[in-house]
Amino acid sequence: MNKRVGNPALITPAYEDRGLYKKPPTELVVELIPKFGKNSRKDVIIKGMVQNGVEVDVIFAGRRKKQVDELVKLLGRKWDQANDAAHEGMKKPKRKDVRVPTRIQGSWRTRIVEDDEEWYARQYQLMVARWAFMSESGEFRSFGEPPFTDVSSLKGSAKS
């Protein structure tokens, strides 16, 4: 069943957030690594490390994906710097060695994926609502907004 809204102008922040944040929000620090891409909806996906070295997909979706450029560029610069240092005699870095600690408010979701041996595995994704990190100049940078939770306004946007 296709639940897509025909006219993108009808997608309000409340409607969008209801689709993205189905579980209660959480706040944690994720060490983002310079390994990123996009999905079919053009959401920005960045790999991140959480406790015990667990790798998760950190997803910047909807209206928030427009604000993630600065973070993506910072990760790219840090990766380039690490590779430049490797040319000067140091060993080539691994992507997991280059990290940007980022405070994230968002909601967890899981995906069931099949691995190479046809076993099913649970993959964790963090849908980002707000994020903050320290820029290269030492400035604290903050982006996004809390998930929209006003239930009364959701009723009108779901009818369209």
N, C-alpha and C positions, 0 to 999 in steps of 0.2 A: 504494500500500500504506500503510495507516494504522498507525503505530507508537505511537500514544498509549496511555499507561497508563490503564486504566479507573478505578482507585482512586488519587486523588492522594496518599493516605497512603503508597503504595508508592514514591513518588518520593523517593529519598534524595539528599543532596547529591552523592554520587559519581555517581549515575545522571544527575542534572540537568547536572552539569558535563561529563560525557562527551558529552552532546548539544550543549552550548553551545560548548565550546572544543576544536575539532577540530585546530587548528594550535598549534604551540608558542607559549607566552606571550611577549609583548613588553612593554616599558615605555617610555613616551614622554610628553611634555607635549603636551596638546591644548588649544587655546584654544576653550573652549565659548562658543557664542553663544546669545542668548535666542530660539531657534527650536526649539520642541519639540512633541512629540505622543506618541501611543501607536499601537501596531499592534493587530491583531486578538487577540493574546494578552495585551494590556494591558501589554506591555513599554514602558518609557519610552525614547523616542528623542530625543536632543538633537543638533543640528548642531554640528560642531566644525571648526576650521581646523587643519591640520597644515602641514608645510613647504611653501614655495612657494605658499601660499594655497589649497591643495587642500581642498575641503569634503568631510567624511565624516559618515556617520551613526554616532553613538556610542550603543550600545544597552545599557541596563541591564535585564537579563532575569532571570527566575526569582526566587529568594529575594532577590536583590540589589535588585530594583526597589522593595522596601519601604523601603530606606535612602536613596533618592535625593531625597526631599522637600526636605531642607535646601538641596541644590544647586539644585533647580528654583526654590525660593523666592528664593534669592540672585540667580539670573539674572533672575527677574521684577522684583525690586527694582531691580537695576541698569538694566534697561530702562525702568522707570518713572522713575527718577532722570534718565536721559538725555532722556526725553521732557519731564519737568518743566523741565529746563534749556532745552529748545528753545522752550518757551512764554515764556521770559524773554529772547527776542531771538536766541538761537543758532539755527542751522539744524537742521531735523529730522534725528535720527540714523538711520543705517542699522543694521540688526541686526548686521551684520558689524563695526561699530565698537564694539560693546559686547561685551567678552570677559572670561571668567574662566579664567585659566590653571589647568589641572588635570592633575596627574600621574596617569597611568592605566596599570594593568597589565591586559592583556587579550589577546585573540586576534583576528587579522584574518580576515575572510571577504569574499568578493566575490559580487556579484549581477550577472547580466546583465540589463539593462533595454533596452527599445526606446524611442528618443527620438521626438520629434514627426515627424521625417522618416523614420521606420521604419528607422533605423540602430540597430545594437546597440551598447551602450556598457557598460563595466564600472563598477560602482558599488562603492565600498569601505565596509565596515562594521567597526566596532571593537566587539567583544563585551567588555564591561567586567567584570573580576573584582574589582579593588580600585581605589580612587581617593582622591585627597587634594587639598585646595585651601585657600587662605587665606580665612578668614571676614572679614566686614566689620569685626569687632573686632580683626583681626590674629592670631586664633588659628588654628593649623594644624589642620584637620579631616581625619580619615581614616576611610574606610568600606570595606565589603566584606571579602573574604577571598581568599586565593590559590585558583586553580582546583584542585579535588580531583584528585590524580594517583595515588592508591593503587589500582593495577591489581587487586590481590587482592580488594578489596571490590567491584569492579565486576561480577565474575562472578555473585555472588548476586543483585544488584539487577536484572540483565538478564533473569532467568528469569521474573519475575512478569508 
